[in-house]
Amino acid sequence: MLPLARPREIARLACFCDNAAVPRAAEPLAPPSAPPDPSQAPPDPAQAALAPAAPPPVPAAPSSAPAAAAPSPSPSAARSAGRGGLAIAGAKVSFIVFGFVQQLILPRLLGTDGYGEVSVVLAGVGVVNNVVVATGIQGVSRAVSSVAERDVAEAFRRTLALHAVLAVAVSSAFALLAGAIASFSEAPHVAGPLRLAAVVVLLYGLYAPLVGALNGQRRFLTQAAFDVGYGALRTASIAAGALLFLRAGQSGVLGAIAGFVTAAAIIVPLALTRTGLGRRGGAGPSIREHLVFLLPLAVSQTFLNLLLQTDFFLLRRFLGQATNHLALGARAADDLIGVYRGAQLFAFLPYQLLLSVTFILFPMLARAHAEQDRAAVRRYAMTGVRLSFLLTGLLCAPISGLAPHVLRFAFPVEIWSRGGGALRILSLGMGAFAVLGVASAALTSLRRERTAAALTAATVLLVAVGCSVTVPRAPFGPDMLVSSAIATSLALATAAVVSGVLLHRAAGGFVPARTALRVGLALAVAVAVGARLPWLGKVAVLGEAILVALVYVALLVATREVGRDDLAILRQAFGRGGSRT
C-alpha cells in the first residue's frame, strides 16, 4: 500500500484560511483563488489564477524572531478565518456555475457560428485578463498584508497607483494589437469586438487591486460577496447585451462584449465604495520591489494562459485558412470553432476541479520542505499525485465515455452532433493536464518555480507543434476538431510524464507504476462502458454518468487500489473521528 499522509495531518491543515490569523509581521500567504477558467469568458477578478505555473507561495517565519514567537490563532479568529474560507470556496462554486450558465445561453442567442465568434474574442481577452487579475490581486494583497495595520492605507494607495498605470498601458497595447490577433486567428471580423474588449482589460486592471486589498486585509466575506455578485452581473449583462443588439438589428457578438464592458464598469465603483483609495504616504513596497514581485508571476501566468488557449487559436487559424481555400466564408469557421468551444467547456472540468487538491495538500508539502523533513515531503507528494490520479479518472470516465450525451445534455444539435468525438479525446487530455497542474504546483511548493514555468512554456510549444502538424492535414469539418484534440492530448500527456520525472527527482516520489496501471485500466473500461450506453433523455444522462463512475470505482476497489486507508483519510478530513489517535 502506498504510504499516505497521516489523516490527522490532513484534517488539521485542510483549512487554508487558518493563516488569516497570522500576525502581520509574518510573510503572508497568496490569496486563496481558483484556476483560470479556459472554457468561458475571462474570469471574475476575484478568481486569480495560480496553478500550475505559479501556485501560492508559502509563508516563511520572520527572520528577525524565532518561529515560536508568533502566537497561535485564537479560537474566534480561527472560526472567522474558517467562515471566510467557506465564503471564498462558495464564491468559486458560483463562479463555475455562472460561467456554465453563460456558455449555455450564448449558443442559443447567437447561434453556433456567433458562439464561435464571441468565443474567439473572449479567449483573446481572457489570456490578458488572467494575467492582469493574478498580478493585481496577489501583488496588492501581498503589499497590504506585509505592513503594519496603521500603514495599510498608504501601501494600498501606492500599489493601486502603479496598477492603474499598468492597466492603462496593457489595455492600450491590447487595443493596438487587436487587429493582429484577429488576423492571426484568420478572423478579421472580430477586430472590432476585440478593441471594445480592451476596455474590460482596463477595468479589470483597476478592479483586481481593489479585490487584492480586501483579500490582504482578510475581508474574505466582502470579497466573496463581490465574487458572487459580479459573476451574476456579468452573466446577465452579456446575455442582455447580446439580446438587445440582436433586436436592434446589430451584431449580437458586439452586444455581448458591450454587456461585458457594462458589467465591469458597474463593479469598479461599487468596489471603490468598500475599499476607498487609501492615503498618500511612503509605506509599502517601492515601485521596483513591487515590479520585481510581479514580473515572474506575470511571465508564468502568461505561459499558463497561452497553454490553455493554444489549441483553440491555432484551430481557428487553420479553420479560417481552410474556409478561405474552399470559399466557404468566415461563418463556416466560426461554426466549427463554436463546436470545439462547447467540447472544451466540459473537457476542462477535471482541471478546474482538481486544482483544489493544491490548496489543501501542497501548503503542507511546502512546510515539510521548509522543515527539511524528506520523509514528509515524499509522503505528501505521493499522496497528492495519487489523489490527483484517482480523481482525474473519476471525472474523466463519465465525460469521455458519454461525450456525445454530455454535449446533448447542454447544447443544441449543431454542437452535440459534431463535437462528441473531440470531447471524448480532449477530456482525457485535460485529465493529463490536471495531473500536470498538480505536479507543477508541487514543484513550485518545493521552490522549483523556474522548473515548473519552463515545463509550462515547453508544453505550449509542444501543443503548438502538434496542432500545426496534424490539424491542417485533416479534412475540413469535425475531423479537424478531432485532430486538434488528439495533438493537444498527446502533448499534455507527454508533459504530465515529464512532470512526474521532475517531481520524483525533487521529492523522492511521484506515483507507483501499479497505481498508474490500475487507474488507466479502470478508466479505459469505464469509458468503453459509457460509449455503449444509449441516449435515454437528459435526466437519464445523470444516471448514466453515475453508473460509469461506479464502474470506475468498483474496478479500483477490485484491484485493491482503493482501500480502508483512503476512506480513513476522507473521514478525518471531513471531521469524523477527529479525536482518534
N, C-alpha and C positions, 0 to 999 in steps of 0.2 A: 504494500500500500504506500502510495506517495506520502512523504512527510508533509503534514499540513500545519498551517499556523494554528496556534493554540486558540480554541474557541473563545476563552475569556479575553485574550488579547484583542481579537476582532471585535467582540462585543464592547470592550472598554473604549476602543478608539474609533468606533464606527461613525460617531457624530463629528464631522469635520469642523463644525462650528463651535465646538468646545474651546477652540483657540480664541474665540471672541473675547474671552475674559482675560487674556494675557495682558500684562501691563504694557503701556505704550513704549517703554524702553526696549522691549523685545522686538526683533525683526518680525514684521507682520507676514501673515500668510497672504498669498494672492487671493483675490476674491473668488469664492465658490461660483462656478459657472458651468455652462453647458457647452458641448461641442458645437462647431458651426453646423448649420443645417444646410447641407448642399443641395437638398431636393426641393427647396422652396425659395421664397423671397429672402432677401438679406435679413439677418437675424435681428430680433429685438436687441437693442443696445445693452440690455441688462444681461445678455447671454454671451459674455465674452468667450472667444474660442481659446482653448488652452492646449489641447492634445491633438495629435500626438507630438507635434514638434515642440511644444512649449507648455508642458503641464505645470501645475502650481509649484513654485519654489517652496523650499522647506524652511520653517522658522529655525533660526540659529540662536543659541544662548548668547546674551551680550558678552562681549569680550572683557568688559570692564568689571564684571562681577561674576561670582560663581553661579552655576545654574541653579543651585539650591536657593539662591536669594529670591527668586521670583515666587511670590505667594501663589498658592493653589486657588483656583476659582472658587468663589463661594457658591453654595447650592442655588441661591436665587439667580446669580449671574449665569450659572450653567443652564438653569431652566430657561432663562431668557435667550441664551445662545441657541439652545435646542429648538425653541419656538421659531427663532429666526431661520435656523437651518431648515425646518419643516416648511416655512413660508417660501423660502427660495426654491426648495425642491418642488413644492406645489406650483410655483410660477413656471418652472421648467416644463412640467407636465402640460400646463395650459399653453405654453409656447408651442409645443409639438402639436397639441390639439388644434389650436388656431391655424397653424401652418397647414395641417391636413385639410381643414375646412376650406381654407383659401384655395388649395390646389383642386379640391373637388368642385368648387364653384366656377373657377376660371374657364375650364373647357366647355362648360355648359353655356357660359355667357359669350365667349369669344370664338367657339368652335375649336377644333383640334389645331388648325393652322394658326389661329390667333393665340392659342395657348402656347404653341411653339415659339411664336414671335415674342410674346411677353416673357417667356422663359429665358430667351437669349438676353433680353435686357436685364432681367433680374439676376441672371447668373453673372453678367459682366459687372454690374454694380455691386453684387454680393462679394466678389473677390476683394474689392477695395474696402467695402464697408466692414467686412470681418476684421481686416487689419486695423482699421480706424477704431473699431469698437474695442478690440482686445487691448490696444495700446492706451486708449483713453481711459478705460476702466481700471486696468491694472496699474497704469502709471500714476493716476491721481489717487487711487486707493492706497498705494504704497506711500505716496508723499504725505498724505494727511494722517495716516496711521503711524508714521515714523517720528512725529513731533509731539511735543507736549500739548496737552489739551488747550492751553492758552494760545498756542501758535497755529492751531488748525486752520482758522480763517485766513491767516496770511499764506500758509502753504497752499491752500486751495486756490486763492486768488492768483498766486504766482504761476502755478501749473496750469490753471484754466486759461490764462492769457496765452501761454505757449501753445496749448492745444487749439485755441481759437485761430492762431496764426497758421498752424499746421492744417487745420480744416479748410481754410481759405485756399492754401497752396495746393492741397491734394484735390479738392473739388474742382479747382480751375484746371489743373492738369488733366483730370478725368474728362472734363468738358472738351478740352482741346484734342484729346485722343479718341473721342467718341467715334469720329469718322474712321480712324484707323482700326478700331475694334470691330466696327461694323463691316469694314472691307475684309479684314482677316476672316470673319465668320461668313463671308460671301452673302451678307445680308445688309446691303446698303440702306434698306428701308427702315432699319432700326436706329439709324444715327440720330434722328430727332428725339425719339424717346430716351436714348442714352444721354443726350445732352440735358434733357429735363431731369433725368435721374441724378445728374451731378449736384442738383440742389439737395437731394437726400444725403449725399456724401457730406455736404457742408453741415446740414442739420444734425446728422449723426455725430459728426466731429465735435459739435457743441454739446450734444446731449450725453454722450458717453462719459465725459469728465464729470458731469453732474451726478450720474449714477455711481461713478467711481468715488465721489465724495461721500455719498450715502453709505457705500459699502465700507470705505475706510473708517467711517465713524460708527460702524456696526449698527446702522439703522436698517436692518435687514427687512423688517416688516414694511417700512416705507418703500424700500427698493422693490420688494415683491409686489406691492400694490401697483407700482408703475409698470412692472413687468406684465402683469395680467391686464391692466387697463390699456396699455399701449398695444398689446397683442390683439385685443378685441377691436380697438380703434383702427388699427392698421388693416385688419382683415375686412372690416366693414367699409372703410374708406376706399380700398382698392376695388371692391365689388361695386360700390355705389358709383365710383368714378367711371368704371367701365360701362355700367348700365346707362348712366346719364349721357355719356358721349355717344353711345350707340343710338339712343333715342333721338339725339340731335343730328344724326346722320354723319357723325365724325368717327374717328378711329377709336375702337374700344381699347386697344393696346395703349394708346396715348392717354385715354381716360383713366386706365388702371394706374399708370405711372403718376398722373396728376393726383389721383386719390392717395397714392403712397406719399407724395410730397406734402399733401394736406395733413395727413396724419402726423408726419414728422414735425411739421410746422406748429401743430397744436401742442404736441407733447413737450417741446423745448421750454416754452414759457411756463407751462404747468410745473415742470421740474424746477425751474428757477424760483418759483414761489416757496419751495421746500428747502432749497439749498442756499439761496441768495448768491451773491457774487464774492463773498469773502471781504477781506480788507487788505489795504496796502501794507507791505512790510517785507522784511528780508528772510522770514522763516521758510523752511522747506529746502528742497534741493535746488542747486543752481541750474541754470539752463543747460550747461554742459553735463552735469551729473544726470539730469533727467533724460537728456538725449542719449547718453551712454546706456542708460537702462532700457530705453525704448527701442534703440536700433536693433539689437539682436532679436528682441521679441517681434518687431515688425518683419524682419527677414524670415524668421521661422514661420510666422503666420502667413506670409506671402507664399512660401513654398507649400504649406499645408493647403491653402485655399486654391492654389493652382492645381494641386493634385486632385482635389475634389471636382474640378471642372475641366480638366484637360481633355478627357474623352468627349465631353459634351461639346466643347468649342471645336475640336477637330472634326467631330462627326458633322456638325452644322456646316463647317467649311467644305467637307467632301460631298455632302448632300447638295450644297449650293453649286459646286463645280459640276456635279452630275446633272442637275436640272438645267444648268446653262448649256451643257453639251447636248442634252436631249430636247432643249427648247420647251421645257415644261413650266417654267415660271417659278417665282420665289415661293408661292403658296404651297407648291408640292414639297419643297424642302422644309418649310415651316411645319407642314402637316406631319411629316415623319419625325422631326425633332420633337414635336409635341408628344408623339407616341413614346419616344425614348425618355422624355422627362417624366411621363407617367410611370414608366417602369422604374426609373431612379427613385421615385418617391418611396416605393416600398423596399427597394433594394438597399437603401441606406439605413433602414431601421436597425439592423444589428449594430452598426457602427454607432448610431445615435444613443442607443440604449446601453450598450456595453461599456461606454466610457465612464458610466457611474462607478464601475469597479475601481477606476483610478482614484476617485475622490475618497474612497474608504481605505483601500489597501496600500497604496503607494506612499501616502504620508508615513505609514508605519515602516515601509521599506526604507524611506529616506532617513527616518530616525535611527533605524538599526544600522544603516551605513555610517551615520554620523558618530554612533557609539562604537563603531568598528566591530560589530557583532556579526562575523561572517556567517555563522550558522543561521542566525535570524534572517540575514539578507537572502541567503539561499532559500530558506523556508518560505518567506513572503513572496519572493519572485516566482517560485514554482507554484505556490498556491494561486497567485493572481493569474498567471498564464493558464494554469489548468482550468480555473473557473471560467476564463475567457473562452477556452476551447469548448467546454461543456455548454455554456450559454449561447455561444455562437451557433453551435449545431442545433440547439433547441429553437432558436429564432429563424435560422435559415431553412430548416426542414419544411415547415409548412409554407413558407413564402415561395421557395423554389419548387416544391412538389405541386403546389396548387397555383402556380404562377398565372395561368390564364383566368382561373376563377377569382384570384385575388384582384386582378385588374377589373374583371367584370363586376365585382362587388362594388367598386368605387367609380368607375369611369364609363363613358359612353362606348358604344360598339366600335367606333373609329379607333379607339385606343386598345381595348382589350383584345380585339380580333387580330391585331398585328404586333402587340407588344409582349405576348406571353413567352415567346422563345427567348427574347432578350432578357426578360426579368428572371427566367429560370437560371440563366448563366450568371447574370450580373449579381444576383443576390448571393451566390456562392463566392464571387469575387469580393463583394463587400464584407462578407464574413471574414475572409482573409485580411481585409483592410482593418476590420475591428481588432483582430489579433495583432496586426502590425501596430495599431494605435496603442494598445495596452503595453506591448513590448517597448515601444518608443517612450511611453510615459515612464516605464520602469527605468529605462536607461537614463532619462533626464533626472529622475529621483536619485540616481546613483552618480550624479554630477557628470554624465556623459551627454550634455546638451548638444555639443557640436556633432557628436556621432549621430544622434537622433535627427538633427537638422539635415546633415549630409545624406542620411538614408532617405529622408523625405524628398530632398532635391533629386537624388538619383532615381527614385521611384517615379517622379514627374517625367523625367527623361525617358524612362523605360516605357511608361504608358504612351507617351508621345510617339516613340519609335514604333511600338507595336501597332498603334492605331494607324499611323502613316503608311505602314507596310501592308496591312490587311484590308482596311476599310475601302480604299479606292478601288481595289480589285474585285470587290463583291458586286453582284448585280444590284441595280437601283431598286430600293424598296426595303422591306423588313430584313432582307439578308444583310444589308449594311448595318442595321442595328445589332443584329446577332454578331457580326464580325467585330464591331466595336466592343460589345460585351465580352467576347472571348479574349481579345487583345488586352483589355483592361484587367480582366480577372487573372489572366496568366501573369501579368506584370505585378499585380498586387500579391498574388500567391508567392511569387519569387521573392519579393521584398519581405514578406512575412517570414519566410525561411531564413533569409539573411538576418533579419532582426532577432530571430531565435538564436542564431550562432553568436551574434554580438552580445546578447543578454547572457548567454551561457558563459561567455568569457568574463563578463563583468560581475555576474552574481554567483557563478558556480552552478547554475541550474536554469532550465527552461521548462520543458515538459517531457516526461518519459515517452519513448517511442511507442510503448504499448498503449498509452493514453491517446496519442495521435491516431494510431491504427484503429482503436476501438471507436473513437468518435467518428472517424472517417467511414468506417463500416456502418455504424448506426445511421449516420447522415445519408449515405447512399441508399440504404434500404428504405428509410423513411421517405426520401424524395421519390423513389420508384413507386412506393405505395401511393403517395399523393398524386403522382402523374396518372394513375389508373382510375382515380375517383371521378365519377361523372358530375356534371353540373346539375344540382338539385335545387337551385334557388339561392338568393342572397343570405337568408337566415341559415341555410344548411352549410354554407361555406364556413361559418364559425365552428360548427360541429365537426366538419371535416378537418379543419386546422387543428382542433384539439386532438382528434384521432391520430393525425400524423405525428404530433408532438408526443403523444403517449407511446406510439410505436418506437420513436427515438429513445425515449426514457427507458422503456421496457428492455430494449436491447442493451443499453448501458448497464442496467441492473443485472441482466442475464450474463453479461460478460464480466461482472463484478468490478466495473469501473466506478460505479456509484454505490456507496455503502453507508454504513451507520455513521462513520466519521463525518461524512458530508451532511447528513441530517443533524448531527450534533452541532456542527458549526452554524447551521441555519437557526436552530433553536436558541443557541446562545446569542447570535446576532440580533434576533428579534425579542430578546429579553426573557426567554423561558429558561428556567433552570439557572438563572444568573448567579445564584448563591452557591452553586455547587463548586467544589474544588476538584 
